[in-house]
Amino acid sequence: MTELEYLELLCSNIRKIRKDKGIKQNELAFKIGIEPTNLRRIESAKSIPTFRTVCKIAAALDEDVTNLIPEGRPSY
């Protein structure tokens, strides 16, 4: 899997878990201290989140960070 595909899966996982839990983008963005537009860009893989941001998202979703990170490795 390419690095871009890996990023897209990470972002897709974030969006899916958020939706499954019934949390709105604005609500999650507020909880992690970023603008809703930034969260939209992360969820659409137009912005690369830092690991710190991924950890904040996981905590706000009450998930282990490993549940957000895709299995496998990106190829470089």
N, C-alpha and C positions, 0 to 999 in steps of 0.2 A: 504494500500500500504506500502511496506517495505521502509526502508530508502534508500536502494540501488535503488529500482524502482523510488523513488522520485528524487534521484540524476540523474538517467538516463533520466528522463523526462525533468529536468532542462537543462541538456546538449543537449538533442535533440531539445528543444525549441530554444536554442542559435544557434545551427547549422541551423535549419530551417529558422529562421528569417534572419540570415546572408545571406543564400542562396537566400531567397526570395527578398532580397534587392540588390542582385548582388554584394555583397562584398566578396572579396577573403580572405582566412584565413590570409595570410601574411599582407594584408592591415589592417584588424581588429587588429591583434596582434600588429602591429606598432602603431596604434591609441591608444591602451591601455597600451603600454609600456611593453609587454611581448614577449618572443621568440615565433615564430610560432609553434615550437614543443610543447610548453606548451599549446597553444590554441588547437592544435590537441588533446592533452591528455584530456583537459577539454571537448571538444566536443564529445569525445569518452567515456566519463565517467571513464577514467583511472586516472584522477586527480580531486580532489575536490577543486573547486574554493572558495576563501574566499568571504564573502559578499561584501567586497570592490571591488573585481575583478568583481563580478556579476554587481555591480553598474556601474563600468567603462564600461563594455561590453554594458549594457543597454544604457548608454549615447552615446557611439560611434555608436550604431545602431539607435540612435534617438528614443528610445522606453522607456516606463515607465518600471521600474524594475519589476512591478507586471505582465507584459506581459511575462516575462521570467520564473517566478516562477510558478510551476504547482499548480493547484487547489487541495484542499484536504490537508491532513496531513500525514506525514510518521508515521508508527507505530513503536514503539520501543520495 
